[in-house]
């Protein structure tokens, strides 16, 4: 029993360390291109050849930035949008604008004694108006923009450290993505239900484990898509090495659970999540399975299989996504990935 607890603790610490220290490798990824250019520049060249090389470098510098943008630049754009615009506007409204307006209301209506009744109507109207005209549209826009930015960051980090991602058929890609989204949504519901267990502290711990594994799945899914892993292989991999992935997703799960507001928690997630994408891309997972798997994804996989079976049975279509079981194995060369170039896939 003691050895088992030590193995679990070691796996959690290993995953936690990789999630934090993996962000440091962002600078190394961007420095790879600079080191290659410096190696080329150190080669002996004549004066005429050096001048020609400088001219070609000036002309192609802008083109290189467009074709091969730096991972750090994309991270700054993503964090600046989610933190500098979205989250900052919410904090300014709630903690600066609202208190100032409330102070002016009390100052103006203090003589008549109606400041309490006036603010009881004015405060909710301002909050609802701000939510409807600013938070909701910006929240939807952020979700759309983040999908593209997260994928760009993941692809750029993968190409610089692992090479060209696998390109697969778009029909297989859509089936895999839809199944994965359904499983993630059901697993989120399962984690919420688990947190309401009546046993003291057990519900909180079980719910936290669910969220840690879910955040790890979010982070590693981009890399596994590019490697060509199907849904069942990704879930089986997490279940067989669950202490490591609990530790990897622990920082993100704790930070996003501090605030009760779903919008602010979503902003914090969008700010930190790109860093965890890079950490997952550079992480070194355990090679061996844990002593026993943690089959937390099995209930939602069974429900998803049932839903898809009933859906395709009613529609009468011949082709449907392959049902998932935790014992199946996958050939990575035939699996889908999230981002695909259509021109290359039809060659």
N, C-alpha and C positions, 0 to 999 in steps of 0.2 A: 504493500500500500504506500509506503514511504517512497519507494522508487518510482511508482506511478505518478505521485504528486510532484516529484522532482522533474520527471520528464515533461509533465504538463507545464510546470513553471518555466522550464528551460525553453520549451517551444514558444510560450507567450513572450518571453524576454527576447528571443531570437527574432520573432516577427515584429515586435515593437521597435527593436533596434534597426531593423531593415527599413521600416516605414519612416523613421526619423533621419537616419544617416543617408538614405537613398536620395534625398533632396540635394545633398551636397554634390552629387554626380552631375547635376544639371550644368554646372560650370565646366566640368570635364568634357561633356558632350559638345559644347560650343567651342571649346579650346582645341578639339581635334582638327577642325578645319584650319584654324590658325597655325597649328603646328605643321600641317602638311604644306601650307603656303610658305612658312618660314624655311622648311627643309628645301623647298624648290628654290627659294631666293638665295640660299647659301651656296648653291652650285656656282663654280667659276664661270663668269660671263664676260664678254667683251663690252666695251663702252657702247657700241652701236646696238648690240643685242639687249643690253640693259635698258636703253632708251626705248626700244621697241616694246620690251616687256612692260615697262611702266605705262606706255600709251595703251597697250591692250588691257592692262589692269584697270586703268581709269574708265575705259569704255565698258568693260564687262562687270564692274563692281555692282552697278544697280541691277543688272540682270541676274547676278548670282544671289543677291539678296532676295529677289522675287522667287527664284527657283528653289533656293535652299535657305529659308529663313531660320534664324536662330531660335532655339527652344526657349531661351530665357526671354526673348522679346515677346513671344506668344504668351508666356506666363504672365509677364507684366501687363499685357493688354487684357487678359482674362481677369486678373486680380484687380486691375484698375477699374474695369467696368463693374464688376460685382461688388467690390468694396468701396471704391472711390465715388461711384455714382449712385448705385442702388442702395447699399447699406447706409452710406453717409446721409442720403436724403431722408431715409426713414428715421435715423437717429436725430438729425437736425429738427425734423418736424415734431417728434415726440418729446425731446428733451430741451429744445430751444424755443421753437415757434409756439408750441402749445403753452408752456409756462409764461412766455412773454404776453401772449394774448389774454391769458387768464389774469395776469397782473394788471393789464390795462383795463380789463372788464371790471375788476374789483375797484380800481382807481376811479373809473368813471361813474359807476353805479353805487359807490359806497355811501354817498349822501342819502340816497333813497332807500338803501337797505335791500335792493333787489338784485344784488350781484350774484347771489347763490342761485336764484331761479333763472336768471338770464344765462349763466354759464351752464346750467343743467341742460338747456336746449342747445346752446351754441357749441359746446364741446363735442357732443356726439355728431352734430351736423358737419363740423369741420373734419372729424376723423373719418366719417363715411365718405365725404366728398374726396378727401385725399386718397382713400383706399380705392375708390371707384375710378378716379381720373388719373391717378399716378401709379399706385402700387400694383394694381391688377394688370394694366397694360404693360408696365415695365417688367413685371414678373413673367408674363407670357413671352415677351420679347427676349428676356434673359434666358429662358429655357431653350428657345430656338437657337439663339446665338451660341450658348454654351455647348450645345450638341456639336456644332461645327468646330468650335475652338478646342473642345476636349479631344475630338477625333484628330484634329491637326496636330495637337501637342503629342498625342500618343503615336501617330504615324511618324512625326519628325524624330522623336526619341527612339523609336524602333529602328528606323532606317539607319540612324547614326551609330547604333550599338549592335544591331543584329542583322542588318541587311534588308533586302527587298521583301516586303510581305507577300504572302501567297494570294493569288487572284483566282476567284472561283465564280461559279455561275450565280447570277443574280437571283434566280428562283430559289435556289438552295439557301442563299443568304437571307432572303425575306422570310422564309419558313423558320430558319433558325432564330432570327431576331425576334419574330413575333412570339415564338415559344419562350424565348428567354425573358422577354418583357412580361409575359403572363406569369411565369414562375416567380420573377422578382416581385410583382405586385401581390401575388398570393402569399409569398414569404413575408412581405411587410405586414400584411394583415395577421399572419400567424404570430409574428413577433409582438404585435400590439396585444393580441389575445393572451400570449404567454406572460406578458408583463402584469396582467390582472389576476394572476393566480392568487388564491386566498392565503397561501402559506407565507408568513412574514419573510421578507428578503429573498425568498426563492424566486418569486415572480420578477423582481428587479434584476437578479443575476441572469436568469434565463432570457429575459428580454434583451439584456445587454449583450449576451453571447450571440443572439440572433442578429442584432444590429452590427456587431463586429464582423461576423461572417458575411453579412450583406454588403457592408462597405468594402470588404476585401474582394468580394465578387465584382463590385463596381470597378475597383481599381485594376484588378488583374485581367478583367474581361477584354480590354483593348489589346493587351499583349497576346492573350490566348486566341483571340480572333485572328490576329495577324499570323499566329503560328498555325492556324487551321484546326483548332480544337472545337469539337461540337459541344452542345449544351451538356449532355450527360457526362462527357469526360471532364468538363470544367467543374461540375458539381461533385463528381466522384473524387476529383483531386482535392477539393476543399474539405470534403467529409473525411477523407483518409489522413489529412494533415491539419486537422482543425485547431490544435493548440497554436501552431504558427500563424494561421490566418486570424485567429482570435486576437493575438497580439498585434498583428499588422493593422487590423481595423479598429483597434482600441482607441488610439488618439482621435481619429475622426468621429467615432461614436460618442466619445466623451464631450468633445467640443460642441457637437451639434445638439447635445441633450441639455446643455446648460440653460438655454433660454426657452421659455414656454411658447414663444411666438414661432409659428411654422415658417413665416416669411423670413425672419431674422436667422433662424436655423438654416433655412435654405441658402441664404446669402453666405453664411459662414462655410457651409458645405461647398458652394461654388468657388469660394476664394481658396480653400485649402485642397480641394479635390485634384486640381492639375498637378500639384506637388506629389500627391500620392500616385498619380498615374505614372510619373517618371520614376518614383521609388519602386513601384511594382515592376516596371520594365527592367530596372537594374537589380532587383532583388534576386537572391539565390535561395530558392525554397529547399526544404529538406528532401533528400533523395529517397528516403525510406518512409513508408507509411507509419502512422502511429499505431500503438498497441491495439487500439480498437477504434473503428470509425464512429463518427457522431452523425447519425442519419436524420438530421433536422430537415433536409430538403426532400426527403422521401414522401411525406404527406402532400406537399404542394405539387410534386411531380406526378403523383397518382391522380390528383384532381385535374391537373392540366391535361394528362393523357385522356381522362374521361371526357373533359370538355371538348377536346379536339376530335375525339372519336365520334361523339354525338353530333358535332358540327358538320363534319365531313360526311357522316351517314345521312343527315338531313339534306345536305346540298347535293349528294349523289356524285361528288367528284371522285375521280379515280385515284388521284395522287394526293397524299396527305403527309405531313411531317412524320418521321419515324418516332414511334413511342419511345420514351426514355425510361431506362432502368438503371439503377446504380451499379449493376454488375456488367454493363455493356462496355466494350472497348471500342476505340475509334481509330481510324486511319487518318492522320492529320492532313494528308495530301488531298483528301476528298471533302474536307470540312469547309464551312463558310467563314468569312471574315466580314467585319462590320463595314468597312469602306472598300469600294471596288471601282476600278476604272472600266467603264463599259466597253471602250474601244479595245482594250487588251483582252477582255473576257470573251469577246466574240471572234478573236483571231483563230 
